[in-house]
Amino acid sequence: MATPRATHSFKTPCEQCPLRADSTFREFSGEELDFVSKFKRGELAADAGATILVEGAHSAHLFTVLSGWGFRYKTLEDGRRQILNYIMPGDLIGLQGTIMGEMQHSVEALSPVSLCVFERDKLMTLYNKHPSLAFDITWIAAQEERMLDEHLLSIGRRTALERAAYLIAFLFERARRLKLLTKNASIPITQQHVADTLGLSIVHTNKTLKKLSNRNLIRWQERACEVLDGEGLLAAAGWEGLGEKVRPFI
């Protein structure tokens, strides 16, 4: 199984972080930026398919996704997998392992991923001396809970067609806000990823995605999905979308 490549030098100084230039994210104060610069220990690079965090592992670090796509998942003893959510730039991962002592899920890279690495032991300093950053972490955790609520609703009550439309619309909305989808760019997921997210068989997933394709909402490629009609996907899912809000990151 592929593993991440650790990078101990600071390839991207916090002052030059590309996420800070994105209007999607809130601005840091000078004091906050200085703390985060010292909080950061280095960067980590992971190839597509690499396991970044492993369920049950103890990690000394937290990570912010600097670039790339990934997903969080749990597996049963017989190997069946449930994808819980997808990670994109600005997302914080590893917090669960910090609070609970070990990871309750695994994280895998969908594309080449780069991550900022933060020292877990300094997290209490953040809470004690930088309440605005502590609130940001609380906001990030609450936002993750909100997304999981919507995913659970989708699996529990939406039809297969609505589930698939919601998932692709959700990924499209997030990626669009982060400017990850340039012209002709696609979401780097396979039909197996969709099946493992929605709790459907691969056969049922294939038939459902064909229905969305026949409506000219998506175009399925070998290992990616191109969205042709984002508004149409929202309508098919019966979902209003994420909304336009400035969000924090660490």
N, C-alpha and C positions, 0 to 999 in steps of 0.2 A: 504494500500500500504506500502511496506517495506520502511524503512528509514535507512540512514547510522548511524553508531555508531561513535561518536566523541571520539578521544583519545588525551588527552592533554599532556601526557608525550611523550618524544622523544624516540620512540621505535628504530628508525634507525638514529643514528648520521650521519650527512652529510659526515663526513670523512670516514664512513664505508658503504656508500650507494652502494648497489650492482650494480646500473646502472653505477657508475664511473668505475667499473672494466670491463665493456663491451666495446669492441673496436668499437662498433657501434657509441658511443657518444664521443664527443671531451672532452679533459681534461680541468679541471678548473685550473686557477692559484691559488696560495695560497691566494691572496687578494680576488679573486672571491669566493673561497670556504668559507672564513671567513664571507663574506657578506651574502651568501646564508644561512649559518648556523644560522645567526641572523635573517634573513628574514623569516625563517621557524618558524611557531608557534606550530606545532604539527603534528599529523597524524589522518587520518580518515579511518575507515574500513566500507565497505559496502558489504552486502550479495548479491548473485546473485538475480536479479530482483529488487534490491533497486533503488529508484530514488535518484540520487546524486545531480542534479541541476534541477530546475523547470523553464520552460518558463515563463517569466514575473516577476520572483523573483529578489530581490535585494540581492546580496551576498557581504559580507565584505571580502571574501577570493578568492584567486586563488589556483589552485590545480595542482600538477604534479602527474601523475599516476606512482606509484611505482611498482605495480604488478597487474595483472589481465586484463580482457577484458571488454569493455563497448561500448555503441554507443550513438551518438547524434541524436535527432529527433525532428520533429515538428508535430503537430496534427491539423486537421481541427475540426470545431465545432461538426461535426457528429461522431468524433472519428477516422476517417481515419488517418493513420500515414505514414509519409515519413521519413525513416531513411536517414540521411545526410552523416554520416561517422562513422567510428569505432575508438575507442580509445584503446591504448595499452601502455605499460610502456614507460615513457619518454615524453608522450604527455602532453601538458599544456591545462587545461580547466578552464573556468570561465573568460578568458580575455575579452570576448565580454561584459559580465556584468560589468566589471571594466571600460571599455571605454565608453559604451553606457548607463550605469546606471541600466540596467536590462537585464536579459538573454533573448535572442531571440529564444532559443531552450531549450530542456530538455536533460538530460544525465541519462542513466540507465546502471546498471551493468549487464553484461552478465554472469560473473563468480564472485566469491569473489574478491573484489578489495581493495587495500590499496592506499591511496593518501597522499602525503605531502601537508600540508596546509600552505599557505603564506598569510601574511597580505596585503590586497589590498592597504592600505594607504601608505605603504612604497615603492610602485612601482615607484613613482617619484624620490626617492632617488637612485634607480637602474638606472634610465635614466640619472640622473644628475651626478652620480659619477662613474658609471661602464658602459661606452659605449660599451664594448665588450659584456656584458650581454644584454644590450638594443638591440644590433644588433641581438643577439640570439633570442630574442622575436620576432623581425621583421622577422627573417628567419623562425621561427616556423609558424607565421601567413601567410607568403608567401607560405610556403610548404602546408599548409592547403588549401589555395586558389588553388594551383596547383592540389591537389588531387580532389577538388570539380569540377574543370574544366574537369578533366578526367571523373568523375562520371556523369556530365551533358552531356558530349559527348556520354557516354554509353547509358544513358536513351533516349537521343534524336535521335541517329543515328545507334547504334548497333542493330543487331537482338536480339531476346530473347535469343538464344543460346550464342551469343557473349557476351551479357550482363552478363549472369550467369557465363560464363567462366571467364570473366574479374573480376567480383566481388570476386570469390573464389581465383583466381590467385593473386589478390591484397592483400587479407587477408593472403594468404599463404606466399607471398613474405615478407610482413611486419613481420609476426610472425616468419618466418625462420630466418630473420636477427636478431631478438631479442631473438632467441633461445627459443621460447615459445613452439615449436613443437618438442618434443623428439620422439623417435621411438613409433609408434602407437598412438601418440597424435593427437587430432582432433580439428578443429575449432568449438568453442561452439556456433553455430547458428542453428536455426530451419529453416524450409522452410518458415515459416511466416516472419522471419527476412529477408530472401532473397526476398520474394515478396514485402515487404514494402520498401526495398532498390531499387529494380528494377522497381517499379511501375507496377507490373504484378498481375493478380489474383492468388490466391493460386493454382487453378486448372492448369493454364498455367505454373506456376512455377514448379509444380510437374512434369508435362510432360517434361519440358525443362531439369530439373535436371536428369530425367530418361535417356534422350539422352546422357548426359555427363557420366552417370553411364555405359550405354551400350558401350561407347567408352573406358571404363576402365580408365577414368580420375579421377573419384572420387568414393567414397563409402559412401552412405548416411546412417547415423545412426539415432536413435530416436530423439536426440537433438544435433546432431553434424555432421560435414562433415569431412571425412578423404580424404586427397588428395593423389592419387595414382601416378599421373604423372603431376608434375608441369610444365614441358616444354610443354607437350601436351595441358595444359590449356592455356598457353601463346599463342600457335599457334592457338588454337580455338578462342581466343579472338582477335587475330590480334594486340597484345600488346607486347611491348618490355620489360616490367617490370620496376621496380623502379630504377635500377642502384645501384651500391655500393658506397655510399658516407657517410663520417663521418658526423654526425648531432649533433646539440647542444641540451641541455635540461637545465632546471632551477631546 
